[in-house]
Structure formats: C-alpha cells, structure tokens
Amino acid sequence: LMYSLGLLLFLFVPTKEALHIFQQNHYHLDRYCIWMIDKAEEKKAQCFYYILLFLPMLLLLVFFSHPNILALEALLLFIYAYIMMKIDDEKVYVKPLSYTHRLIRQMLFQYLLYVVCLIILLQMSNLIILLLTPLFYLVCWGSVIISGWCMRFVEKKIQSHYVQDAKRMLKENPKRITIGITGSYGKTSVKTILYPLLSNRYYTLMTPNSYNNLMGITIT
C-alpha cells in the first residue's frame, strides 16, 4: 500500500506537467504528439536520471535481498515526490495550468490508468517492480495520448450538451442583434474596440478573451 501511494504521489508533478502541455496545445493530440517528438530526447534523459536515483535500491535487492525493499522504495518515492513538488511550487509559468473541469476529468482518467498499471505491476517480482518504477515517468507523458483519445468521446458529449443549451437560450431571445467579425488578423482587437462603443447604447455581451470558436460562443 505504501509503495502504491508513493508511486501515485511521485507521478503527480510529471502528470501535471504533461497535462499543462496538453492544455496549452488546446487538447489537440496531434499538436501534443509533435511536441512530444521534439522533446523525446529530453524526456529520455530525465527518465535515465530517475533510473540512476533508484539504482541503490536495485543493488540492495540484487546483492542483499532486503525483505523490506518495497518499503524502502516507497520512502524514496515520497522523498522524490516532495522534492519535485517544492521545485514545481517555485516555478514561475507565463501561462499557469488552469484546473478546468475538463482538465480534472483528464487527470482522474489518467490516475485510473495508473491504478490499472499498478495492479499489474504488483503481480510481478520485486526486481521487476524496481526496474519498471522509473519508467513510470515516461508513462505519464504517454498516457496523456491514451486518456486524451478515450476522453474525446466524453468531451464531445459534454460540448454537445452545452451547445444545445446555448442554442435554446438564443432562441428565447429572437430580438437580439448578432455581430460576427471575420478575418485572418485583428478579430479580437476589433471586438474589444466595438464592445465599449456599443455598450454605451445597447445591452452588449462579447465572447471572453480570444474564444472565437463555437465553444467560445457557447461559454459566453
């Protein structure tokens, strides 16, 4: 149990980082995969670093067959998790991770995948567990692709519900005047300029930030 909790806690920061990148790529798997390919060598190097950190536990098992090896590894996982969280707290992000409902659903699904992997892993010998534990760092980044693909069906259903709800609300206001701004550049700037001008005379509502797609209108 302690090993399982330690591993799940150890995976929190890399999972958060992976989902942060996924969110910055607007939850597009193709963009995320391109980013992953570009950063593949960096992630491999980080995984190798964690393998070196777990090497003492592996040597302890191979040469001394320590009976409490998983308990010792759990302690190591808790220590690494704490260090990673402290480092993450001190980071300054230009665009911080936004804990939206969609991101929370994605994270919960990923942790469900981790639990499934853990159940399979714990059926193996202590040596195999020690060898595979550092590789879970790479699992965090790869599991985003699996969870993103699986969750897209759920997200489409949720989006469809909100779109239909927005359409209903629009139909209840037949006298509204809708203004659409098109073009390759400057749409958001023109919208921002028009809003205070029209607000002086009319009750006006505009899409927030750069939400200029279907879901942006729905959110508004």
ZABA-119042 format. One record per residue: residue number from 1; residue in three letters; chain; y, x, z of N, C-alpha, C, O in turn. Coordinates in steps of 0.2 Angstrom, whole numbers. Each point is the difference from the previous one (the first is absolute). Example, Ala and Ser with C-alpha at 12.3 -4.5 7.8 and 13.67 -1.06 7.14 Angstrom:
   i  aa ch  n.c2  n.c1  n.c3 ca.c2 ca.c1 ca.c3  c.c2  c.c1  c.c3  o.c2  o.c1  o.c3
   1 ALA  A   -28    66    39     6    -4     0     6     4     0    -1     5     3
   2 SER  A     6    -7    -7     6     4     1     5    -4     3     6     3     1
REM end
This chain:
   i  aa ch  n.c2  n.c1  n.c3 ca.c2 ca.c1 ca.c3  c.c2  c.c1  c.c3  o.c2  o.c1  o.c3
   1 LEU  A    -6     4     0     6    -4     0     6     4     0     5    -1    -4
   2 MET  A    -5     7     8     6     4     1     1     4    -7     6     0    -2
   3 TYR  A   -11     2    -1     1     3    -7     3    -5    -5     4     2    -4
   4 SER  A    -7    -8     4     3    -5    -5     7    -1     1     4    -1    -5
   5 LEU  A    -2     0    12     7    -1     1     4     6    -2     6    -1    -2
   6 GLY  A    -8     7     4     3     6    -2     1     0    -8     6     2    -2
   7 LEU  A   -11    -3    -1     1     0    -8     5    -5    -3     4     2    -4
   8 LEU  A    -5    -8     7     5    -5    -3     7     2     2     5    -2    -4
   9 LEU  A    -4     5    10     7     2     2     2     6    -4     6     0    -2
  10 PHE  A   -10     4     0     1     6    -4     2    -2    -7     4     3    -3
  11 LEU  A    -7    -8     1     2    -3    -7     6    -4    -1     2    -1    -5
  12 PHE  A     1     0    11     6    -5     0     6     3    -4     3    -3    -5
  13 VAL  A    -1    10     6     6     3    -3    -2     1    -8     5    -2    -4
  14 PRO  A   -10     5     2    -2     0    -7     0    -6    -4     2    -1    -5
  15 THR  A    -5    -4     9     0    -7    -3     7    -3    -1     2    -3    -5
  16 LYS  A     3     4    10     7    -2     0     3     4    -6     4    -3    -4
  17 GLU  A    -5     9     3     3     4    -5    -2    -2    -7     4    -1    -5
  18 ALA  A   -11    -1     4    -3    -2    -6     3    -7    -2     2    -1    -6
  19 LEU  A    -1    -3    11     3    -7    -1     7     0    -2     3    -4    -3
  20 HIS  A     0     9     6     8     1    -1     1     2    -7     4    -3    -4
  21 ILE  A    -9     7     1     1     2    -7    -2    -6    -5     3    -1    -5
  22 PHE  A    -8    -3     7    -2    -6    -3     6    -5     0     1    -3    -6
  23 GLN  A     2     3    11     6    -5     1     6     2    -5     3    -4    -3
  24 GLN  A    -2    11     4     5     2    -5    -1     0    -7     5    -1    -4
  25 ASN  A   -11     0     2    -2    -1    -7    -1    -7    -1    -3    -2    -5
  26 HIS  A     6    -2     9     0    -8    -1    -7    -3     0    -1    -5    -4
  27 TYR  A    -4     8     7    -7    -2     1    -3     0    -7    -4    -4    -1
  28 HIS  A     6     8    -4    -3     1    -6    -5     5     0     2     6     1
  29 LEU  A    -8    -7    -2    -6     5     1     1     5    -6    -2     6     2
  30 ASP  A     4    -8    -8     1     6    -5     5     5     2    -2     6    -1
  31 ARG  A     7    -8     4     5     5     2    -2     4     6     1     6     0
  32 TYR  A    -5    -9     5    -2     3     5    -6     5    -2     0     6     3
  33 CYS  A    -4    -8    -8    -5     5    -2     3     6    -3    -2     6     0
  34 ILE  A     8    -7    -4     3     6    -3     3     4     5    -1     6    -1
  35 TRP  A     4    -9     6     2     4     6    -5     4     3     1     6     2
  36 MET  A    -7    -9    -1    -6     3     3    -2     6    -4    -2     6     3
  37 ILE  A     2    -6   -10    -3     5    -4     5     6     1    -2     6     0
  38 ASP  A     9    -8     0     5     6     1    -1     3     6     1     6     1
  39 LYS  A    -3    -9     4     0     3     7    -7     2     2    -2     1     6
  40 ALA  A    -3    -1   -11    -7     1     2    -1     6     4    -4     1     5
  41 GLU  A     7     5    -8    -1     6     3     2     1     7    -3     3     4
  42 GLU  A     9    -6    -3     3     0     7    -4    -4     5    -1     3     5
  43 LYS  A    -2    -8    -7    -5    -4     4    -6     4     2    -3    -1     5
  44 LYS  A     0     4   -10    -6     4     1     2     6     5    -5     1     4
  45 ALA  A    10     2    -5     2     5     5     1    -2     7    -2     3     4
  46 GLN  A     5    -9    -3     0    -3     6    -7    -2     3    -1     1     6
  47 CYS  A    -3    -3   -10    -7    -2     2    -3     6     2    -4     0     5
  48 PHE  A     4     6    -8    -3     6     1     3     3     7    -4     3     4
  49 TYR  A    10    -5    -3     4     2     7    -4    -3     5    -1     3     6
  50 TYR  A     0   -10    -6    -4    -4     5    -7     3     1    -3    -1     5
  51 ILE  A     0     3   -11    -7     2     1     0     7     4    -4     0     4
  52 LEU  A     9     4    -5     1     6     4     1    -2     8    -3     3     4
  53 LEU  A     6    -8    -3     2    -2     7    -7    -3     3    -1     1     6
  54 PHE  A    -3    -4   -10    -6    -3     3    -6     6     0    -5    -2     3
  55 LEU  A     6     7    -6    -5     6     0    -3     2     7    -6     1     0
  56 PRO  A    11    -1     5    -3     2     6    -6    -5     3    -5     2     3
  57 MET  A     7    -8    -4    -5    -5     2    -7     0    -4    -5     0     3
  58 LEU  A     6     2    -9    -6     1    -5    -4     6     3    -6     0     0
  59 LEU  A     9     5     1    -3     6     2    -4    -1     7    -5     3     2
  60 LEU  A     9    -7     2    -3    -1     7    -6    -4    -1    -5     1     4
  61 LEU  A     4    -6    -8    -6    -4    -1    -5     4    -3    -6     0     2
  62 VAL  A     7     5    -7    -5     3    -4    -3     6     5    -6     0    -1
  63 PHE  A    10     3     4    -3     6     4    -2    -2     7    -4     3     3
  64 PHE  A     7    -8     0    -1    -2     7    -3    -7     1    -2    -2     6
  65 SER  A     2    -2   -11    -2    -7     0     3    -4     7    -4    -2     4
  66 HIS  A    10     2    -4     3    -3     6    -1    -7     0     1    -4    -5
  67 PRO  A    -4     1    11    -1    -7     0     5    -5     0     0    -5    -3
  68 ASN  A     6     8     5     6    -5     0     5     2    -6     6    -1     0
  69 ILE  A    -9     3    -6     4     2    -5     5    -5    -3     6     1    -2
  70 LEU  A    -9    -8     2     5    -5    -3     5    -2     5     6    -1    -2
  71 ALA  A    -7     2     8     5    -1     5     6     5     0     6    -1     0
  72 LEU  A    -8     8    -2     4     5    -1     4    -1    -6     6     1     0
  73 GLU  A    -9    -3    -5     3    -2    -7     5    -5     1     6     0    -3
  74 ALA  A    -8    -5     7     5    -6     1     6     2     4     6    -2    -2
  75 LEU  A    -6     7     7     5     3     3     5     4    -5     6    -1     0
  76 LEU  A    -9     4    -4     3     4    -6     4    -5    -4     6     1    -2
  77 LEU  A    -9    -7     0     3    -5    -4     6    -3     3     5    -1    -3
  78 PHE  A    -5     0    10     5    -3     3     6     5     1     6    -2    -1
  79 ILE  A    -8     8     2     6     6     0     3     0    -7     6     0     0
  80 TYR  A   -10     0    -5     3     1    -7     4    -6    -2     6     0    -3
  81 ALA  A    -8    -6     5     3    -6    -1     7     0     4     5    -3    -3
  82 TYR  A    -5     5     9     6     0     4     5     5    -4     6    -2     0
  83 ILE  A    -8     8    -2     4     5    -3     3    -3    -7     6     0    -1
  84 MET  A   -10    -4    -3     3    -2    -6     5    -6     1     5     0    -3
  85 MET  A    -6    -4     8     4    -5     2     7     2     2     5    -2    -1
  86 LYS  A    -5     8     5     6     3     2     4     3    -5     6    -1    -1
  87 ILE  A   -10     4    -4     4     3    -6     2    -6    -4     6     1    -3
  88 ASP  A    -9    -6     2     2    -6    -4     6    -3     3     4    -2    -4
  89 ASP  A    -4     2    10     6    -3     4     7     4    -1     5    -3    -1
  90 GLU  A    -6     9     0     6     5    -1     2     0    -8     5     3    -1
  91 LYS  A    -9    -6    -3     2     0    -7     5    -4    -2     1    -6     3
  92 VAL  A     4     7    -7     5    -4    -2    -1    -2    -8     0     4    -4
  93 TYR  A    -2   -10     3    -1    -3    -7     6    -3    -3     4    -3     3
  94 VAL  A    -3     5    -9     6    -3    -4    -1    -8     0     4    -4     0
  95 LYS  A   -11     2    -2    -1    -7     0    -6    -1     5    -6     1    -3
  96 PRO  A     7    -3     9    -6    -1     5    -5    -5    -2     2    -4    -4
  97 LEU  A    -8     5     6    -5    -5    -1     2    -7     3     3    -1     6
  98 SER  A    -3    -4   -10     1    -7     2    -6    -4     2    -4    -1    -4
  99 TYR  A     4    -1    10    -7    -4     2     1    -7    -2     1    -4     5
 100 THR  A    -2     3   -11     0    -7    -3    -7    -3     2    -4     3     2
 101 HIS  A     4   -10    -3    -6    -3     1    -6     3    -5    -6     0     2
 102 ARG  A     9     1    -8    -5     3    -5    -3     7     2    -6     1    -1
 103 LEU  A    10     3     4    -2     6     2    -5     0     6    -5     4     0
 104 ILE  A     7    -9     4    -5    -1     6    -7    -2    -2    -5     2     2
 105 ARG  A     5    -7    -7    -6    -2    -3    -4     6    -3    -6     0     1
 106 GLN  A    10     4    -5    -3     6    -3    -3     4     5    -6     3    -1
 107 MET  A     9    -1     6    -2     4     6    -6    -2     3    -5     3     2
 108 LEU  A     5   -10     0    -6    -3     3    -6     1    -4    -5     1     2
 109 PHE  A     6    -2    -9    -6     0    -4    -2     7     0    -7     1    -1
 110 GLN  A    11     4     1    -2     7    -1    -4     2     7    -5     3    -1
 111 TYR  A     7    -6     6    -3     2     7    -7    -4     0    -5     3     3
 112 LEU  A     4    -8    -7    -6    -3     0    -5     4    -4    -6     1     1
 113 LEU  A     9     2    -7    -4     5    -3    -2     6     4    -6     2    -1
 114 TYR  A    10     0     5    -1     6     4    -6    -2     5    -4     4     1
 115 VAL  A     4   -10     2    -5    -2     5    -7     0    -4    -5     2     3
 116 VAL  A     5    -5    -9    -6     0    -4    -3     7    -1    -6     2     1
 117 CYS  A    11     3    -3    -2     7    -1    -3     3     7    -4     4     0
 118 LEU  A     8    -6     5    -2     3     7    -7    -3     2    -4     4     2
 119 ILE  A     2   -10    -3    -6    -3     1    -6     4    -4    -5     2     3
 120 ILE  A     7     0    -9    -5     4    -4    -1     7     3    -5     3     0
 121 LEU  A    11     0     1     0     7     2    -3     1     7    -4     5     1
 122 LEU  A     4   -10     4    -3     1     6    -8    -1     0    -3     1     5
 123 GLN  A     1    -3   -11    -8     0    -1    -2     7    -1    -6     1     0
 124 MET  A    10     4    -2    -2     6    -2     0     5     6     1    -2     6
 125 SER  A    -4     8    -7     0     5     5     7     3     2     5    -1    -4
 126 ASN  A    -5     4    10     6     3     2     3     5    -4     6     0    -1
 127 LEU  A   -10     4    -2     2     5    -5     4    -3    -6     5     2    -2
 128 ILE  A    -8    -7    -1     3    -4    -6     6    -3     2     5     0    -4
 129 ILE  A    -5    -3    10     7    -3     3     5     5     0     6    -1    -2
 130 LEU  A    -7     7     5     5     5     0     2     3    -7     6     1     0
 131 LEU  A   -11    -1    -4     2     2    -7     5    -5    -4     4     2    -3
 132 LEU  A    -6    -8     4     4    -5    -3     6    -2     3     5    -3    -3
 133 THR  A    -4     4     9     6    -3     4     7     3    -3     4    -4    -1
 134 PRO  A    -3    10    -1     6     2    -3     1    -3    -7     6    -1    -2
 135 LEU  A   -11    -1    -1     1    -3    -7     3    -7     0     2    -2    -5
 136 PHE  A    -2    -1    11     3    -6     1     7     0    -1     3    -5    -2
 137 TYR  A     0    11     2     7     1    -2     1    -2    -7     5    -4    -2
 138 LEU  A    -9     6    -2     0    -2    -8    -2    -7    -1     3    -3    -4
 139 VAL  A    -7     0     9    -2    -7    -1     6    -4     1     1    -6    -3
 140 CYS  A     4     8     7     6    -4     1     4    -2    -6     2    -5    -2
 141 TRP  A    -2    11    -2     4    -1    -6    -4    -3    -6     3    -4    -3
 142 GLY  A    -9     5     3    -4    -4    -5    -1    -7     2    -1    -4    -5
 143 SER  A     0     2    11    -1    -7     2     6    -4    -2    -1    -6    -1
 144 VAL  A     7     9     0     5    -5    -2    -1    -3    -7     2    -5    -1
 145 ILE  A    -6     9    -3    -1    -3    -7    -5    -5     1     1    -6    -3
 146 ILE  A    -6     6     7    -5    -5     1     3    -6     3    -1    -6    -2
 147 SER  A     5     7     8     3    -6     3     5    -3    -4     1    -6     0
 148 GLY  A     3    10    -4     5    -3    -4    -3    -4    -6     3    -5    -1
 149 TRP  A    -9     7    -1    -3    -4    -6    -3    -6     3     0    -5    -3
 150 CYS  A    -3     5     9    -3    -6     3     5    -5     2    -1    -6     0
 151 MET  A     7     9     3     5    -4     3     4    -4    -5     4    -4     1
 152 ARG  A    -4     7    -7     4    -3    -6    -1    -7    -1     5    -4    -2
 153 PHE  A   -11     2     3    -2    -7    -1     3    -5     6     2    -5    -2
 154 VAL  A    -2     8     8     3    -4     5     7     0    -1     3    -5     1
 155 GLU  A     0    11    -3     8     0    -1     2    -5    -5     5    -3     1
 156 LYS  A    -9     3    -6     2    -5    -6     0    -7     3     4    -4    -2
 157 LYS  A    -9     2     6    -1    -7     3     7    -1     4     2    -5     0
 158 ILE  A    -1    10     4     6    -1     5     6    -1    -4     5    -4     1
 159 GLN  A    -4     9    -6     6    -1    -5     1    -6    -3     5    -3    -1
 160 SER  A   -11     0    -2     0    -6    -3     2    -6     4     4    -4    -2
 161 HIS  A    -6     4     8     2    -5     5     8     0     1     3    -5     0
 162 TYR  A     0    11     1     7     1     1     4    -2    -6     5    -3     0
 163 VAL  A    -8     5    -6     3    -2    -6     1    -8    -1     5    -3    -2
 164 GLN  A   -11     0     3     0    -7     0     4    -4     5     4    -5    -2
 165 ASP  A    -3     8     8     4    -3     5     7     1    -2     5    -4     1
 166 ALA  A    -3    10    -4     7     1    -3     2    -5    -5     5    -2    -1
 167 LYS  A   -10     1    -4     1    -5    -5     2    -7     2     4    -3    -2
 168 ARG  A    -8     1     7     1    -6     3     7    -1     3     3    -5    -1
 169 MET  A    -1    11     5     7    -1     3     5     0    -6     5    -3     1
 170 LEU  A    -6     7    -6     5    -1    -6     0    -7    -3     6    -2    -2
 171 LYS  A   -11    -1     2     0    -7    -3     3    -5     4     3    -5    -2
 172 GLU  A    -3     7     9     4    -5     4     7     1     0     4    -4     3
 173 ASN  A    -1     9    -7     7     1    -1     2     0    -7     1     6    -3
 174 PRO  A    -2   -11    -1     1    -1    -7     7     2    -2     1     2    -6
 175 LYS  A     4    -2    10     7     1    -2     2     7     1     6     2    -1
 176 ARG  A   -10     2     2     1     7     1     2     4    -6    -2    -3    -6
 177 ILE  A     6     8     6     2     4    -6    -4     6     1     1     4     4
 178 THR  A    -5    -2    -9    -3     7     0     3     5    -5     1    -2    -6
 179 ILE  A     0     8     9     3     5    -4    -5     6    -1    -2     2     5
 180 GLY  A     0    -1   -11    -5     6    -1     4     6    -3     3    -1    -5
 181 ILE  A    -4     7     7     3     6    -2    -5     4    -3    -5     2     3
 182 THR  A     6     0   -10    -5     4    -3     3     6    -2     6     1     0
 183 GLY  A   -11     4    -3     3     6    -2    -5     6     3    -4    -1     4
 184 SER  A     5     7    -7    -4     6     2     3     3     7    -4     2     4
 185 TYR  A    11    -2    -4     3     3     6     6    -4     3     3    -4    -4
 186 GLY  A    -2     5    10     6    -4     3    -1    -7     2     5    -3     2
 187 LYS  A   -11     1    -2    -1    -7     2     2    -2     7     3    -4     2
 188 THR  A    -6     9     3     2    -1     7     7     1     1     3    -4     5
 189 SER  A     0     9    -8     8     1     1     4    -6    -2     4    -3     3
 190 VAL  A    -6     0    -9     4    -6    -2    -2    -6     4     5    -4     2
 191 LYS  A   -11     3     1    -2    -5     4     5     1     7     2    -5     3
 192 THR  A    -2    11    -1     4     1     6     7    -1     0     4    -3     4
 193 ILE  A    -1     4   -10     7    -1    -2     1    -8     0     5    -3     2
 194 LEU  A    -9     0    -6     1    -8    -1    -1    -4     7     3    -5     1
 195 TYR  A    -7     8     3    -2    -4     6     7    -2     4     1    -6     2
 196 PRO  A     3    11     0     6    -2     4     5    -4    -4     3    -4     3
 197 LEU  A    -3     5    -9     5    -4    -4    -2    -7    -1     4    -5     1
 198 LEU  A   -11     3    -2    -2    -7     0     0    -3     7     1    -6     1
 199 SER  A    -2    10     4    -1    -2     7     7    -3     2     0    -5     5
 200 ASN  A     5     7    -8     7    -3     2     0    -7    -1     4    -4     3
 201 ARG  A    -7     1    -8     0    -7    -2    -6    -4     1     0    -6     1
 202 TYR  A    -6    10    -2    -6    -4     0    -5     3     6     1     6     2
 203 TYR  A    -6   -10     0    -5     2     4    -5     4    -4    -3    -3    -5
 204 THR  A     3    10     6    -3     4    -4    -6     4     3     1     2     6
 205 LEU  A    -6    -1    -9    -6     4     3    -2     5    -6    -1    -2    -5
 206 MET  A     0     8     7    -3     5    -5    -6     3     3    -1     0     6
 207 THR  A    -3     3   -10    -6     4     2     2     6     3     5     3    -1
 208 PRO  A    -8    -1     7     1     6     4    -1     6    -4    -5     1    -4
 209 ASN  A     9     5     5    -1     6    -2    -2     0    -8     4    -2    -4
 210 SER  A    -9     5     2    -2     0    -7    -6    -4    -2    -4     2    -4
 211 TYR  A     3    -7     8    -6    -5    -1     2    -4    -6     2    -6     1
 212 ASN  A    -3     8    -7     2    -3    -6    -6    -3    -4     1    -3    -5
 213 ASN  A    -7     3     8    -6    -3    -3    -1    -7     3     3    -3     4
 214 LEU  A    -9     1    -6    -2    -7     2    -1    -1     8     3    -4     3
 215 MET  A    -6    10     0     0    -1     7     6     1     4     1    -2     5
 216 GLY  A     4     6    -9     7     0     3     3    -6     1     3    -2     5
 217 ILE  A    -4    -2   -11     3    -7     0    -3    -4     6     3    -4     3
 218 THR  A   -10     4    -3    -4    -3     5     3     1     7     0    -4     4
 219 ILE  A     1    11    -2     2     2     6     7    -3     2     1    -3     5
 220 THR  A     3     3   -10     7    -3     1    -1    -7     2     6    -4     1
REM end
